[in-house]
Structure formats: C-alpha cells, structure tokens
C-alpha cells in the first residue's frame, strides 16, 4: 500500500521499484487488450459457425391437428432410437415446441424430434379390385428417403429408374467388311435391320431349353464367403445390381451358398464368377460329346464368306429350371442371391 501511495502521490521512487510496478501495470493493460481481441475473434467465429450450421437449415412449422412421427427409444433397447407414430399434435407451446397426444397422455416435444406424417392417398389404399393393376409384367416402382434439410418441398423431384436395362450396342454397331460391293453391303444392312432385335449387348432368353442340375447328394452345400477388398466392393455391388436389372439373378433364401469372386478380363474389366467347385463335385455329369474343332473346319473347307457371331453372355441366355435355381445360390457382402439363368463358374 505504501508503494501504491507513493505512485498515486507522484513521490519519487527508486528506479528498481518504478520499473517493477510499471511492468505489472503494463502487463495488465496488455492482458485487457488481448481479452478484447479474443472476444472479437470469438464473435467472428460464432457468426461464421452459425452461417455454416444454418446453411441447410429450413424453417418448419406444424399446426394443431397435424400427424407426426416422433423419434423415440425402441422397446428392446433404450439407447436405440427409431420413428414411432403417427401421433396428433394438440397445440404449439413455444417457438419450436409442440404438445403431442401419445397413447398414454400428452407430452411436449421439440420440433427436431418430430417429422410430419403424410398418409397415403385414397386411391393407393383402396380396394385393388377397384383399381386393377396393368397387364404389364413389369412396373416402375421407386422409393426414396430424403432428409428435410436436403431440399425444399417445392424443389423435391424423384427420378424413377427404369426396370429395363438399356442397350449400349445395336445392329448399327455391326462391322461390315469393306471388301463387299455396295449392293452386298446394302443387302446385309437390310438383313441386320430385319433382325435388329437380336443384335444387342443385353442377353436374351431362349425358350427351346432350360438348364437342370442333378445332384448325387441333396444335402445343402455351404461354402465360406471369400473376403472381398473394400476397394472392390463398389464394383461387386454394381455388377450384382446389373445382373439383377438384366433378370439374371434374384434374391434367395436357399440353404446352399457358394462364394463369389471377381476375375479380370482381357479388356481390363471385371467379371463376377461363382466358385461352384463344391457343387460340381456332387453333380451328375452329362456325357454328351463336344464337337471336334477339326470336323468343324473340315465342313468349312469350301466356304467363301465367313461371319463371326459372338453370343452376348451366352450362358445367361439359357433359363434355369425353377426347381434347381436354389442350387446356384451364392453369397455376397450385400446378401444371398441365386441364378434364374444358367451360371458360369
């Protein structure tokens, strides 16, 4: 206190005391200035964080009488949450709080715990006899789950994917030998146009035969699934989805299971192959002899024109017998499937 009195009264202090206490006051001033800078920086950070947080925020408002789903714990585990409902809103109790009628009484929930429930239209819930299904064997069906923060309701658009795979190659992609005359080329083009439905990169399906599998042992055969690297899982997923779209495979509940693997083709692409070696061990083999290559060449000895036709996934153009489909089941990281067309592997 004596030192402070001397400073306030402007009495002469020795140099040592003056420098020590002047340093303390200077330090205090610097700390105050630093605190002001920190406060300003925090305000700027808060404004920036709020702008980032509110970037996808949408104002939502409900009214009394609306039906909502509530995010509540499951009956089996209190730490697991799922949407329950629908429940009716009784009243709005705050800016973002709503009173909801539950099965046993009512309770107030924040709007972040609520999602508005939209019942189906009457024409979708009526008697199917009043609204008969079309005669088409295939219908376009789509489902989507969109977070409310993804887009406004006015901007909501859902594209319905087609259930039919599209052609990437057609009859116009057939290579015609330039050594043929113009009339011959034109005649060949007309022939290609007449049968353009068979020139496609999508496998067809014959009705002349079906593939059957006869086993010596009817006990289920289950093989361990091969591990698939994470870098190839997207490729496996796309290949499985493509086979489903082409109608080659379908979901299965078979007791059999063979492993799936990817094989590199000469063009660098991947081919999904199923390891059926365990099935092949108990398969009754067909002793029908294969034609000899020499005999085929001998029949073509006097031929002048040669055409090369490559079956598009020829195995997949032969349907499987319905009772034998489950024998071709194979496992993937995305579930169990079986072939409805003849597999190779």
C-alpha atoms as one frame of an Amber mdcrd trajectory, in Angstrom:
protein
   0.000   0.000   0.000   2.865   2.327   0.707   4.232   1.809  -2.774   0.831
   2.496  -4.341   0.507   5.651  -2.218   3.854   6.835  -3.478   2.832   6.143
  -7.088  -0.506   7.927  -6.720   1.059  10.856  -4.881   3.772  11.015  -7.546
   6.506  10.748  -4.968   9.916   9.938  -6.336  10.609   6.195  -6.338  13.865
   4.467  -6.865  14.414   3.039 -10.336  14.017  -0.594  -9.275  10.569  -0.139
  -7.684   9.373   2.043 -10.535  10.344  -0.473 -13.231   8.765  -3.468 -11.381
   5.360  -1.899 -10.776   5.307  -0.213 -14.149   5.807  -3.640 -15.690   2.830
  -5.004 -13.738   0.554  -2.206 -14.918   1.766  -2.557 -18.497   1.137  -6.292
 -18.343  -2.378  -5.678 -17.086  -3.046  -3.292 -19.965  -1.796  -5.810 -22.477
  -3.960  -8.560 -20.975  -7.038  -6.335 -21.219  -6.277  -5.590 -24.862  -5.728
  -9.305 -25.517  -9.088 -10.167 -23.928 -10.806  -7.661 -26.198  -9.143  -9.217
 -29.256 -10.213 -12.695 -28.096 -13.815 -11.568 -27.640 -13.887 -10.060 -31.135
 -12.374 -13.224 -32.608 -14.929 -15.390 -30.780 -17.779 -13.272 -32.119 -16.468
 -13.636 -35.674 -16.073 -17.399 -35.209 -19.603 -17.669 -33.831 -21.026 -15.779
 -36.796 -19.080 -17.984 -39.210 -20.103 -21.207 -37.422 -23.758 -20.130 -37.321
 -23.741 -19.350 -41.040 -22.251 -22.790 -41.756 -24.707 -24.537 -39.432 -27.723
 -22.702 -40.868 -26.666 -23.291 -44.470 -29.103 -26.205 -44.911 -31.472 -25.255
 -42.122 -35.114 -24.898 -43.077 -37.870 -23.272 -41.111 -40.518 -25.832 -40.214
 -43.852 -25.214 -38.609 -46.667 -27.530 -37.648 -50.216 -26.820 -36.612 -52.763
 -28.435 -34.371 -54.308 -31.495 -35.959 -51.243 -32.469 -37.982 -49.955 -36.033
 -37.660 -46.276 -36.533 -36.841 -43.697 -39.248 -36.242 -41.638 -38.991 -33.054
 -38.045 -40.132 -32.575 -38.314 -42.385 -29.519 -36.293 -45.240 -27.970 -37.089
 -48.751 -29.137 -38.979 -51.156 -26.910 -35.999 -53.516 -26.679 -33.131 -51.041
 -26.176 -33.304 -47.578 -24.657 -30.173 -46.396 -26.489 -31.576 -47.228 -29.923
 -33.926 -44.698 -31.484 -36.488 -45.062 -34.237 -39.510 -43.198 -35.563 -42.850
 -44.075 -33.975 -46.310 -42.909 -34.803 -48.278 -41.304 -36.217 -49.447 -39.082
 -33.347 -51.621 -35.982 -33.402 -50.409 -32.506 -32.463 -52.606 -30.838 -29.849
 -51.072 -27.387 -29.580 -47.963 -25.268 -30.110 -46.453 -24.380 -26.730 -43.359
 -22.428 -27.819 -41.324 -21.230 -30.757 -40.247 -24.786 -31.609 -42.140 -26.879
 -29.020 -45.342 -28.822 -29.655 -47.707 -30.726 -27.414 -48.385 -34.184 -28.868
 -51.098 -36.659 -27.924 -49.495 -40.033 -27.130 -51.104 -43.342 -26.348 -50.879
 -42.596 -22.630 -51.434 -38.885 -22.129 -49.691 -35.983 -23.843 -46.123 -34.657
 -23.875 -44.177 -31.675 -25.246 -41.508 -32.332 -27.902 -39.054 -30.093 -29.715
 -39.633 -29.916 -33.456 -36.254 -31.589 -34.098 -37.763 -34.760 -32.613 -40.759
 -34.592 -34.950 -41.383 -35.347 -38.605 -44.672 -34.598 -40.274 -46.578 -37.693
 -41.349 -48.372 -37.707 -44.700 -50.960 -40.507 -45.096 -51.299 -42.299 -48.400
 -53.759 -41.054 -50.949 -57.130 -42.728 -51.011 -56.558 -44.253 -54.457 -53.489
 -46.107 -53.202 -55.174 -47.545 -50.100 -58.472 -48.575 -51.683 -59.579 -51.986
 -52.821 -57.283 -53.349 -55.520 -60.324 -54.699 -57.371 -61.483 -51.134 -57.968
 -58.051 -50.185 -59.300 -56.790 -53.214 -61.231 -53.091 -53.442 -61.999 -51.957
 -53.028 -65.577 -51.304 -56.060 -67.731 -47.573 -55.324 -67.960 -45.326 -57.863
 -66.308 -43.052 -55.114 -65.014 -43.858 -51.859 -63.315 -41.679 -48.878 -62.479
 -41.506 -48.572 -58.711 -39.272 -46.261 -56.715 -38.831 -45.281 -53.096 -36.695
 -42.510 -51.638 -35.786 -41.234 -48.192 -34.780 -37.579 -48.208 -33.736 -35.531
 -45.224 -35.754 -32.367 -44.843 -32.517 -30.355 -44.916 -31.608 -31.649 -48.380
 -34.091 -29.598 -50.343 -37.264 -27.578 -50.199 -40.562 -29.302 -50.856 -41.018
 -27.089 -53.898 -37.723 -28.366 -55.322 -38.392 -32.024 -54.487 -38.012 -34.231
 -57.550 -37.551 -38.006 -57.537 -36.419 -39.694 -60.727 -37.909 -43.150 -61.201
 -35.313 -45.589 -62.548 -36.327 -47.857 -65.350 -36.537 -51.554 -64.572 -35.261
 -52.447 -68.037 -31.554 -52.260 -68.792 -30.696 -50.152 -71.827 -28.723 -51.241
 -74.874 -25.279 -49.839 -75.434 -24.736 -51.738 -78.721 -27.258 -52.255 -81.517
 -27.358 -53.562 -85.089 -25.819 -50.307 -86.300 -22.594 -51.238 -84.460 -22.069
 -54.410 -86.548 -18.835 -54.232 -88.548 -19.360 -54.871 -92.271 -16.372 -55.910
 -94.360 -15.399 -53.053 -96.746 -14.371 -55.601 -99.422 -18.036 -56.305-100.159
 -19.692 -54.439-103.014 -22.140 -51.653-102.323 -25.110 -53.833-103.234 -23.868
 -56.609-100.959 -23.326 -54.186 -98.076 -26.796 -52.730 -98.560 -28.323 -56.191
 -98.653 -26.504 -57.069 -95.437 -27.702 -53.868 -93.758 -31.287 -54.701 -94.660
 -30.836 -58.155 -93.160 -29.406 -56.652 -89.975 -32.285 -54.182 -89.758 -34.810
 -57.012 -90.184 -33.337 -58.912 -87.239 -32.122 -55.912 -85.232 -33.776 -57.227
 -82.055 -31.138 -59.987 -81.716 -28.159 -57.635 -82.132 -27.836 -56.291 -78.615
 -25.370 -56.282 -75.742 -28.149 -57.476 -73.420 -28.599 -61.241 -73.115 -31.863
 -62.681 -74.373 -33.555 -65.872 -73.214 -34.231 -68.982 -75.248 -37.477 -70.924
 -74.925 -36.089 -74.095 -76.514 -34.294 -75.473 -73.483 -33.612 -74.950 -69.794
 -30.656 -75.897 -67.639 -31.117 -78.575 -64.985 -28.762 -79.595 -62.186 -28.928
 -83.187 -60.947 -27.000 -83.908 -57.752 -25.894 -87.177 -56.194 -26.361 -85.704
 -52.710 -29.279 -83.465 -51.812 -27.733 -82.167 -48.582 -27.209 -78.362 -48.647
 -23.717 -77.232 -49.609 -22.462 -74.092 -47.886 -19.018 -72.702 -48.595 -17.335
 -69.851 -46.739 -17.605 -66.481 -48.420 -14.358 -65.191 -49.913 -13.134 -61.879
 -48.438 -13.542 -59.011 -50.906 -11.259 -55.962 -50.580 -13.040 -52.727 -49.746
 -11.670 -51.175 -52.945 -13.608 -53.758 -54.997 -16.880 -53.748 -53.064 -18.361
 -50.952 -55.161 -17.506 -52.947 -58.305 -19.154 -56.068 -56.862 -22.222 -54.026
 -55.894 -22.550 -52.555 -59.394 -22.111 -55.970 -61.051 -24.725 -57.576 -58.785
 -27.153 -54.700 -59.406 -26.599 -55.007 -63.156 -27.323 -58.747 -63.099 -30.499
 -58.065 -61.124 -31.628 -55.489 -63.692 -30.988 -57.940 -66.535 -33.029 -60.622
 -64.766 -30.067 -62.992 -64.424 -30.208 -63.308 -60.621 -32.656 -62.605 -57.838
 -32.722 -62.567 -54.043 -32.608 -66.010 -52.488 -33.460 -67.873 -49.291 -31.666
 -71.033 -50.366 -29.852 -73.263 -47.838 -26.991 -73.530 -50.364 -24.255 -70.936
 -50.691 -21.193 -70.686 -52.943 -18.581 -67.896 -52.800 -18.345 -65.065 -55.337
 -15.100 -63.689 -56.754 -14.007 -61.216 -59.446 -11.876 -62.247 -62.431 -10.009
 -59.747 -64.604 -10.974 -59.909 -68.281  -8.553 -59.249 -71.122 -10.042 -55.785
 -71.667  -9.303 -54.827 -68.050 -12.907 -55.040 -66.818 -14.045 -57.357 -64.029
 -16.246 -60.415 -64.422 -18.143 -61.805 -61.419 -17.641 -65.573 -61.168 -19.095
 -68.013 -58.651 -16.915 -70.825 -57.333 -19.184 -73.859 -57.877 -16.473 -76.484
 -57.303 -18.247 -77.947 -54.270 -21.485 -78.207 -56.282 -19.619 -79.698 -59.247
 -18.243 -82.482 -57.040 -21.737 -83.870 -56.447 -23.195 -83.049 -59.878 -24.194
 -85.846 -62.256 -22.173 -85.028 -65.360 -23.585 -85.032 -68.898 -21.600 -87.400
 -71.149 -22.779 -85.789 -74.416 -19.598 -85.405 -76.551 -18.463 -81.948 -77.676
 -17.981 -81.404 -81.460 -14.362 -81.631 -82.583 -12.752 -78.473 -83.917 -11.171
 -80.386 -86.842 -14.586 -81.621 -88.007 -15.985 -78.095 -87.942 -13.082 -76.722
 -90.004 -13.488 -79.582 -92.496 -17.105 -78.603 -93.137 -15.983 -75.034 -93.881
 -13.291 -76.022 -96.358 -15.195 -74.817 -99.464 -16.853 -71.786 -97.892 -16.152
 -68.320 -99.331 -17.769 -65.986 -96.845 -17.354 -66.185 -93.085 -19.429 -64.374
 -90.451 -18.381 -64.111 -86.836 -21.246 -64.075 -84.332 -20.462 -63.739 -80.636
 -23.198 -64.642 -78.196 -23.758 -61.896 -75.645 -23.245 -63.739 -72.359 -24.412
 -66.984 -73.916 -24.692 -68.800 -70.590 -27.144 -66.213 -69.322 -29.446 -66.767
 -72.312 -30.428 -70.237 -71.086 -33.032 -70.190 -68.283 -32.611 -72.314 -65.180
 -35.173 -74.921 -64.215 -37.266 -73.427 -61.415 -36.646 -76.302 -59.010 -32.852
 -76.027 -59.496 -32.431 -72.273 -59.022 -31.701 -72.561 -55.299 -28.743 -74.853
 -56.037 -26.958 -71.912 -57.700 -27.184 -69.594 -54.669 -24.089 -67.521 -53.932
 -23.184 -65.133 -51.120 -22.043 -61.517 -51.400 -21.434 -58.759 -48.847 -24.871
 -57.481 -49.883 -26.905 -60.642 -49.355 -27.698 -64.049 -50.829 -28.709 -64.428
 -54.488 -29.386 -67.293 -56.895 -29.390 -67.528 -60.683 -32.509 -67.721 -62.813
 -30.310 -68.107 -65.901 -27.552 -70.674 -66.351 -24.425 -69.500 -64.479 -20.804
 -69.999 -65.404 -18.161 -70.700 -62.843
